[in-house]
Amino acid sequence: MNGKPTKGTHRKGHLLQKNCLQCGLPFTWRKKWARVWDEVKYCSDRCRNEHKKTTKENKA
């Protein structure tokens, strides 16, 4: 290949990015988040669960 995408391939450099509210690391758009991208706040289930733990401890 000469660096040009062929039919059926795409480059991922143009995907949207957000920063995780828990760990602060950037994460990119995924197809499974297409309908709810505006609602996605965490990069993983682990970060989502950790955030729930920390907010619960802060309230107590």
PDB file of N, CA, C and O in Angstrom:
ATOM      1  N   MET A   1       0.835  -1.195   0.000  1.00  0.00           N
ATOM      2  CA  MET A   1       0.000   0.000   0.000  1.00  0.00           C
ATOM      3  C   MET A   1       0.868   1.243   0.000  1.00  0.00           C
ATOM      4  O   MET A   1       2.012   1.228   0.454  1.00  0.00           O
ATOM      5  N   ASN A   2       0.314   2.286  -0.506  1.00  0.00           N
ATOM      6  CA  ASN A   2       1.058   3.533  -0.601  1.00  0.00           C
ATOM      7  C   ASN A   2       0.590   4.579   0.404  1.00  0.00           C
ATOM      8  O   ASN A   2       0.802   5.773   0.192  1.00  0.00           O
ATOM      9  N   GLY A   3      -0.043   4.148   1.494  1.00  0.00           N
ATOM     10  CA  GLY A   3      -0.481   5.073   2.515  1.00  0.00           C
ATOM     11  C   GLY A   3      -1.880   5.606   2.316  1.00  0.00           C
ATOM     12  O   GLY A   3      -2.402   6.311   3.180  1.00  0.00           O
ATOM     13  N   LYS A   4      -2.495   5.287   1.200  1.00  0.00           N
ATOM     14  CA  LYS A   4      -3.860   5.733   0.943  1.00  0.00           C
ATOM     15  C   LYS A   4      -4.832   4.640   1.388  1.00  0.00           C
ATOM     16  O   LYS A   4      -4.585   3.456   1.156  1.00  0.00           O
ATOM     17  N   PRO A   5      -5.936   5.034   2.027  1.00  0.00           N
ATOM     18  CA  PRO A   5      -6.902   4.011   2.424  1.00  0.00           C
ATOM     19  C   PRO A   5      -7.552   3.375   1.204  1.00  0.00           C
ATOM     20  O   PRO A   5      -7.851   4.054   0.222  1.00  0.00           O
ATOM     21  N   THR A   6      -7.763   2.093   1.274  1.00  0.00           N
ATOM     22  CA  THR A   6      -8.428   1.394   0.187  1.00  0.00           C
ATOM     23  C   THR A   6      -9.906   1.288   0.506  1.00  0.00           C
ATOM     24  O   THR A   6     -10.343   1.659   1.596  1.00  0.00           O
ATOM     25  N   LYS A   7     -10.663   0.788  -0.431  1.00  0.00           N
ATOM     26  CA  LYS A   7     -12.104   0.664  -0.236  1.00  0.00           C
ATOM     27  C   LYS A   7     -12.393  -0.185   0.997  1.00  0.00           C
ATOM     28  O   LYS A   7     -11.836  -1.272   1.148  1.00  0.00           O
ATOM     29  N   GLY A   8     -13.260   0.308   1.875  1.00  0.00           N
ATOM     30  CA  GLY A   8     -13.643  -0.431   3.059  1.00  0.00           C
ATOM     31  C   GLY A   8     -12.796  -0.138   4.286  1.00  0.00           C
ATOM     32  O   GLY A   8     -13.097  -0.632   5.372  1.00  0.00           O
ATOM     33  N   THR A   9     -11.749   0.650   4.134  1.00  0.00           N
ATOM     34  CA  THR A   9     -10.928   0.997   5.290  1.00  0.00           C
ATOM     35  C   THR A   9     -11.108   2.477   5.605  1.00  0.00           C
ATOM     36  O   THR A   9     -11.543   3.256   4.757  1.00  0.00           O
ATOM     37  N   HIS A  10     -10.775   2.846   6.804  1.00  0.00           N
ATOM     38  CA  HIS A  10     -10.861   4.243   7.202  1.00  0.00           C
ATOM     39  C   HIS A  10      -9.774   4.539   8.228  1.00  0.00           C
ATOM     40  O   HIS A  10      -9.194   3.638   8.833  1.00  0.00           O
ATOM     41  N   ARG A  11      -9.525   5.796   8.397  1.00  0.00           N
ATOM     42  CA  ARG A  11      -8.524   6.215   9.375  1.00  0.00           C
ATOM     43  C   ARG A  11      -9.237   6.668  10.640  1.00  0.00           C
ATOM     44  O   ARG A  11     -10.310   7.268  10.583  1.00  0.00           O
ATOM     45  N   LYS A  12      -8.637   6.378  11.764  1.00  0.00           N
ATOM     46  CA  LYS A  12      -9.275   6.691  13.035  1.00  0.00           C
ATOM     47  C   LYS A  12      -8.792   8.007  13.625  1.00  0.00           C
ATOM     48  O   LYS A  12      -9.176   8.349  14.744  1.00  0.00           O
ATOM     49  N   GLY A  13      -7.984   8.735  12.926  1.00  0.00           N
ATOM     50  CA  GLY A  13      -7.444   9.980  13.435  1.00  0.00           C
ATOM     51  C   GLY A  13      -8.462  11.089  13.574  1.00  0.00           C
ATOM     52  O   GLY A  13      -8.223  12.061  14.291  1.00  0.00           O
ATOM     53  N   HIS A  14      -9.585  10.963  12.909  1.00  0.00           N
ATOM     54  CA  HIS A  14     -10.591  12.028  12.930  1.00  0.00           C
ATOM     55  C   HIS A  14     -11.732  11.763  13.902  1.00  0.00           C
ATOM     56  O   HIS A  14     -12.700  12.524  13.917  1.00  0.00           O
ATOM     57  N   LEU A  15     -11.655  10.717  14.713  1.00  0.00           N
ATOM     58  CA  LEU A  15     -12.717  10.397  15.654  1.00  0.00           C
ATOM     59  C   LEU A  15     -12.758  11.414  16.797  1.00  0.00           C
ATOM     60  O   LEU A  15     -11.734  11.981  17.178  1.00  0.00           O
ATOM     61  N   LEU A  16     -13.949  11.630  17.329  1.00  0.00           N
ATOM     62  CA  LEU A  16     -14.124  12.565  18.438  1.00  0.00           C
ATOM     63  C   LEU A  16     -13.445  12.053  19.697  1.00  0.00           C
ATOM     64  O   LEU A  16     -13.298  10.846  19.887  1.00  0.00           O
ATOM     65  N   GLN A  17     -13.036  12.968  20.548  1.00  0.00           N
ATOM     66  CA  GLN A  17     -12.386  12.601  21.807  1.00  0.00           C
ATOM     67  C   GLN A  17     -13.009  13.351  22.965  1.00  0.00           C
ATOM     68  O   GLN A  17     -13.512  14.465  22.817  1.00  0.00           O
ATOM     69  N   LYS A  18     -12.961  12.709  24.129  1.00  0.00           N
ATOM     70  CA  LYS A  18     -13.370  13.330  25.393  1.00  0.00           C
ATOM     71  C   LYS A  18     -12.361  12.922  26.443  1.00  0.00           C
ATOM     72  O   LYS A  18     -11.600  11.974  26.249  1.00  0.00           O
ATOM     73  N   ASN A  19     -12.353  13.639  27.560  1.00  0.00           N
ATOM     74  CA  ASN A  19     -11.528  13.260  28.701  1.00  0.00           C
ATOM     75  C   ASN A  19     -12.417  12.615  29.748  1.00  0.00           C
ATOM     76  O   ASN A  19     -13.512  13.100  30.035  1.00  0.00           O
ATOM     77  N   CYS A  20     -11.943  11.530  30.311  1.00  0.00           N
ATOM     78  CA  CYS A  20     -12.667  10.796  31.343  1.00  0.00           C
ATOM     79  C   CYS A  20     -12.759  11.655  32.610  1.00  0.00           C
ATOM     80  O   CYS A  20     -11.767  12.253  33.028  1.00  0.00           O
ATOM     81  N   LEU A  21     -13.946  11.715  33.218  1.00  0.00           N
ATOM     82  CA  LEU A  21     -14.124  12.513  34.431  1.00  0.00           C
ATOM     83  C   LEU A  21     -13.399  11.921  35.630  1.00  0.00           C
ATOM     84  O   LEU A  21     -13.048  12.650  36.558  1.00  0.00           O
ATOM     85  N   GLN A  22     -13.172  10.622  35.626  1.00  0.00           N
ATOM     86  CA  GLN A  22     -12.524   9.969  36.762  1.00  0.00           C
ATOM     87  C   GLN A  22     -10.999   9.996  36.652  1.00  0.00           C
ATOM     88  O   GLN A  22     -10.320  10.502  37.545  1.00  0.00           O
ATOM     89  N   CYS A  23     -10.465   9.456  35.564  1.00  0.00           N
ATOM     90  CA  CYS A  23      -9.006   9.328  35.447  1.00  0.00           C
ATOM     91  C   CYS A  23      -8.359  10.466  34.656  1.00  0.00           C
ATOM     92  O   CYS A  23      -7.148  10.668  34.740  1.00  0.00           O
ATOM     93  N   GLY A  24      -9.157  11.208  33.890  1.00  0.00           N
ATOM     94  CA  GLY A  24      -8.629  12.343  33.146  1.00  0.00           C
ATOM     95  C   GLY A  24      -7.974  11.996  31.816  1.00  0.00           C
ATOM     96  O   GLY A  24      -7.522  12.888  31.097  1.00  0.00           O
ATOM     97  N   LEU A  25      -7.918  10.711  31.483  1.00  0.00           N
ATOM     98  CA  LEU A  25      -7.301  10.308  30.226  1.00  0.00           C
ATOM     99  C   LEU A  25      -8.263  10.505  29.058  1.00  0.00           C
ATOM    100  O   LEU A  25      -9.474  10.367  29.224  1.00  0.00           O
ATOM    101  N   PRO A  26      -7.733  10.826  27.878  1.00  0.00           N
ATOM    102  CA  PRO A  26      -8.606  10.982  26.714  1.00  0.00           C
ATOM    103  C   PRO A  26      -9.070   9.623  26.197  1.00  0.00           C
ATOM    104  O   PRO A  26      -8.324   8.644  26.240  1.00  0.00           O
ATOM    105  N   PHE A  27     -10.294   9.575  25.713  1.00  0.00           N
ATOM    106  CA  PHE A  27     -10.798   8.374  25.058  1.00  0.00           C
ATOM    107  C   PHE A  27     -11.557   8.791  23.806  1.00  0.00           C
ATOM    108  O   PHE A  27     -12.072   9.906  23.725  1.00  0.00           O
ATOM    109  N   THR A  28     -11.622   7.900  22.843  1.00  0.00           N
ATOM    110  CA  THR A  28     -12.209   8.237  21.554  1.00  0.00           C
ATOM    111  C   THR A  28     -13.586   7.610  21.380  1.00  0.00           C
ATOM    112  O   THR A  28     -13.961   6.662  22.070  1.00  0.00           O
ATOM    113  N   TRP A  29     -14.307   8.169  20.447  1.00  0.00           N
ATOM    114  CA  TRP A  29     -15.650   7.728  20.084  1.00  0.00           C
ATOM    115  C   TRP A  29     -15.624   6.263  19.684  1.00  0.00           C
ATOM    116  O   TRP A  29     -14.696   5.797  19.023  1.00  0.00           O
ATOM    117  N   ARG A  30     -16.661   5.546  20.099  1.00  0.00           N
ATOM    118  CA  ARG A  30     -16.845   4.157  19.678  1.00  0.00           C
ATOM    119  C   ARG A  30     -18.213   4.023  19.034  1.00  0.00           C
ATOM    120  O   ARG A  30     -19.149   4.742  19.384  1.00  0.00           O
ATOM    121  N   LYS A  31     -18.319   3.105  18.098  1.00  0.00           N
ATOM    122  CA  LYS A  31     -19.573   2.931  17.382  1.00  0.00           C
ATOM    123  C   LYS A  31     -20.722   2.605  18.333  1.00  0.00           C
ATOM    124  O   LYS A  31     -21.846   3.060  18.121  1.00  0.00           O
ATOM    125  N   LYS A  32     -20.451   1.815  19.387  1.00  0.00           N
ATOM    126  CA  LYS A  32     -21.525   1.443  20.313  1.00  0.00           C
ATOM    127  C   LYS A  32     -22.035   2.648  21.108  1.00  0.00           C
ATOM    128  O   LYS A  32     -23.111   2.578  21.702  1.00  0.00           O
ATOM    129  N   TRP A  33     -21.276   3.758  21.128  1.00  0.00           N
ATOM    130  CA  TRP A  33     -21.689   4.973  21.819  1.00  0.00           C
ATOM    131  C   TRP A  33     -22.334   5.981  20.870  1.00  0.00           C
ATOM    132  O   TRP A  33     -22.607   7.111  21.277  1.00  0.00           O
ATOM    133  N   ALA A  34     -22.579   5.607  19.638  1.00  0.00           N
ATOM    134  CA  ALA A  34     -23.053   6.550  18.623  1.00  0.00           C
ATOM    135  C   ALA A  34     -24.320   7.288  19.045  1.00  0.00           C
ATOM    136  O   ALA A  34     -24.429   8.495  18.828  1.00  0.00           O
ATOM    137  N   ARG A  35     -25.265   6.594  19.633  1.00  0.00           N
ATOM    138  CA  ARG A  35     -26.546   7.219  20.004  1.00  0.00           C
ATOM    139  C   ARG A  35     -26.473   8.001  21.308  1.00  0.00           C
ATOM    140  O   ARG A  35     -27.302   8.879  21.549  1.00  0.00           O
ATOM    141  N   VAL A  36     -25.496   7.697  22.146  1.00  0.00           N
ATOM    142  CA  VAL A  36     -25.432   8.306  23.479  1.00  0.00           C
ATOM    143  C   VAL A  36     -24.118   9.045  23.735  1.00  0.00           C
ATOM    144  O   VAL A  36     -23.744   9.239  24.892  1.00  0.00           O
ATOM    145  N   TRP A  37     -23.422   9.454  22.696  1.00  0.00           N
ATOM    146  CA  TRP A  37     -22.105  10.063  22.849  1.00  0.00           C
ATOM    147  C   TRP A  37     -22.144  11.276  23.779  1.00  0.00           C
ATOM    148  O   TRP A  37     -21.200  11.499  24.537  1.00  0.00           O
ATOM    149  N   ASP A  38     -23.213  12.056  23.733  1.00  0.00           N
ATOM    150  CA  ASP A  38     -23.315  13.229  24.598  1.00  0.00           C
ATOM    151  C   ASP A  38     -23.419  12.852  26.070  1.00  0.00           C
ATOM    152  O   ASP A  38     -23.069  13.650  26.939  1.00  0.00           O
ATOM    153  N   GLU A  39     -23.894  11.651  26.356  1.00  0.00           N
ATOM    154  CA  GLU A  39     -24.067  11.193  27.735  1.00  0.00           C
ATOM    155  C   GLU A  39     -22.850  10.449  28.287  1.00  0.00           C
ATOM    156  O   GLU A  39     -22.752  10.247  29.497  1.00  0.00           O
ATOM    157  N   VAL A  40     -21.928  10.041  27.425  1.00  0.00           N
ATOM    158  CA  VAL A  40     -20.756   9.272  27.852  1.00  0.00           C
ATOM    159  C   VAL A  40     -19.799  10.193  28.604  1.00  0.00           C
ATOM    160  O   VAL A  40     -19.409  11.245  28.098  1.00  0.00           O
ATOM    161  N   LYS A  41     -19.420   9.778  29.837  1.00  0.00           N
ATOM    162  CA  LYS A  41     -18.552  10.598  30.672  1.00  0.00           C
ATOM    163  C   LYS A  41     -17.273   9.875  31.082  1.00  0.00           C
ATOM    164  O   LYS A  41     -16.284  10.516  31.438  1.00  0.00           O
ATOM    165  N   TYR A  42     -17.287   8.553  31.034  1.00  0.00           N
ATOM    166  CA  TYR A  42     -16.167   7.761  31.546  1.00  0.00           C
ATOM    167  C   TYR A  42     -15.623   6.857  30.448  1.00  0.00           C
ATOM    168  O   TYR A  42     -16.360   6.421  29.563  1.00  0.00           O
ATOM    169  N   CYS A  43     -14.327   6.583  30.517  1.00  0.00           N
ATOM    170  CA  CYS A  43     -13.673   5.778  29.492  1.00  0.00           C
ATOM    171  C   CYS A  43     -13.952   4.283  29.650  1.00  0.00           C
ATOM    172  O   CYS A  43     -13.822   3.526  28.688  1.00  0.00           O
ATOM    173  N   SER A  44     -14.332   3.855  30.852  1.00  0.00           N
ATOM    174  CA  SER A  44     -14.539   2.428  31.097  1.00  0.00           C
ATOM    175  C   SER A  44     -15.516   2.209  32.239  1.00  0.00           C
ATOM    176  O   SER A  44     -15.858   3.138  32.971  1.00  0.00           O
ATOM    177  N   ASP A  45     -15.960   0.965  32.381  1.00  0.00           N
ATOM    178  CA  ASP A  45     -16.822   0.607  33.510  1.00  0.00           C
ATOM    179  C   ASP A  45     -16.081   0.806  34.823  1.00  0.00           C
ATOM    180  O   ASP A  45     -16.669   1.217  35.823  1.00  0.00           O
ATOM    181  N   ARG A  46     -14.800   0.514  34.812  1.00  0.00           N
ATOM    182  CA  ARG A  46     -14.005   0.677  36.035  1.00  0.00           C
ATOM    183  C   ARG A  46     -14.027   2.129  36.517  1.00  0.00           C
ATOM    184  O   ARG A  46     -14.239   2.384  37.702  1.00  0.00           O
ATOM    185  N   CYS A  47     -13.814   3.065  35.617  1.00  0.00           N
ATOM    186  CA  CYS A  47     -13.823   4.482  36.003  1.00  0.00           C
ATOM    187  C   CYS A  47     -15.215   4.909  36.452  1.00  0.00           C
ATOM    188  O   CYS A  47     -15.348   5.685  37.398  1.00  0.00           O
ATOM    189  N   ARG A  48     -16.249   4.412  35.787  1.00  0.00           N
ATOM    190  CA  ARG A  48     -17.616   4.757  36.181  1.00  0.00           C
ATOM    191  C   ARG A  48     -17.908   4.260  37.589  1.00  0.00           C
ATOM    192  O   ARG A  48     -18.491   4.984  38.395  1.00  0.00           O
ATOM    193  N   ASN A  49     -17.505   3.025  37.889  1.00  0.00           N
ATOM    194  CA  ASN A  49     -17.724   2.456  39.216  1.00  0.00           C
ATOM    195  C   ASN A  49     -16.890   3.167  40.281  1.00  0.00           C
ATOM    196  O   ASN A  49     -17.374   3.395  41.390  1.00  0.00           O
ATOM    197  N   GLU A  50     -15.651   3.518  39.963  1.00  0.00           N
ATOM    198  CA  GLU A  50     -14.796   4.242  40.908  1.00  0.00           C
ATOM    199  C   GLU A  50     -15.400   5.607  41.244  1.00  0.00           C
ATOM    200  O   GLU A  50     -15.354   6.051  42.391  1.00  0.00           O
ATOM    201  N   HIS A  51     -15.961   6.259  40.239  1.00  0.00           N
ATOM    202  CA  HIS A  51     -16.576   7.565  40.471  1.00  0.00           C
ATOM    203  C   HIS A  51     -17.774   7.437  41.412  1.00  0.00           C
ATOM    204  O   HIS A  51     -17.979   8.276  42.290  1.00  0.00           O
ATOM    205  N   LYS A  52     -18.558   6.382  41.219  1.00  0.00           N
ATOM    206  CA  LYS A  52     -19.701   6.142  42.106  1.00  0.00           C
ATOM    207  C   LYS A  52     -19.235   5.917  43.539  1.00  0.00           C
ATOM    208  O   LYS A  52     -19.859   6.406  44.481  1.00  0.00           O
ATOM    209  N   LYS A  53     -18.136   5.177  43.708  1.00  0.00           N
ATOM    210  CA  LYS A  53     -17.588   4.912  45.039  1.00  0.00           C
ATOM    211  C   LYS A  53     -17.143   6.205  45.710  1.00  0.00           C
ATOM    212  O   LYS A  53     -17.456   6.442  46.877  1.00  0.00           O
ATOM    213  N   THR A  54     -16.418   7.035  44.979  1.00  0.00           N
ATOM    214  CA  THR A  54     -15.872   8.255  45.577  1.00  0.00           C
ATOM    215  C   THR A  54     -16.973   9.249  45.927  1.00  0.00           C
ATOM    216  O   THR A  54     -16.880   9.932  46.948  1.00  0.00           O
ATOM    217  N   THR A  55     -18.013   9.344  45.103  1.00  0.00           N
ATOM    218  CA  THR A  55     -19.093  10.272  45.425  1.00  0.00           C
ATOM    219  C   THR A  55     -19.913   9.742  46.599  1.00  0.00           C
ATOM    220  O   THR A  55     -20.405  10.526  47.412  1.00  0.00           O
ATOM    221  N   LYS A  56     -20.064   8.435  46.696  1.00  0.00           N
ATOM    222  CA  LYS A  56     -20.787   7.834  47.814  1.00  0.00           C
ATOM    223  C   LYS A  56     -20.037   8.060  49.128  1.00  0.00           C
ATOM    224  O   LYS A  56     -20.656   8.353  50.152  1.00  0.00           O
ATOM    225  N   GLU A  57     -18.710   7.924  49.104  1.00  0.00           N
ATOM    226  CA  GLU A  57     -17.888   8.137  50.295  1.00  0.00           C
ATOM    227  C   GLU A  57     -17.895   9.608  50.721  1.00  0.00           C
ATOM    228  O   GLU A  57     -17.876   9.913  51.914  1.00  0.00           O
ATOM    229  N   ASN A  58     -17.923  10.499  49.761  1.00  0.00           N
ATOM    230  CA  ASN A  58     -17.940  11.926  50.056  1.00  0.00           C
ATOM    231  C   ASN A  58     -19.247  12.353  50.726  1.00  0.00           C
ATOM    232  O   ASN A  58     -19.252  13.254  51.565  1.00  0.00           O
ATOM    233  N   LYS A  59     -20.350  11.707  50.356  1.00  0.00           N
ATOM    234  CA  LYS A  59     -21.647  12.034  50.936  1.00  0.00           C
ATOM    235  C   LYS A  59     -21.762  11.523  52.378  1.00  0.00           C
ATOM    236  O   LYS A  59     -22.442  12.130  53.206  1.00  0.00           O
ATOM    237  N   ALA A  60     -21.103  10.422  52.664  1.00  0.00           N
ATOM    238  CA  ALA A  60     -21.211   9.809  54.007  1.00  0.00           C
ATOM    239  C   ALA A  60     -20.430  10.569  55.064  1.00  0.00           C
ATOM    240  O   ALA A  60     -20.426  10.176  56.231  1.00  0.00           O
TER     241      ALA A  60
END
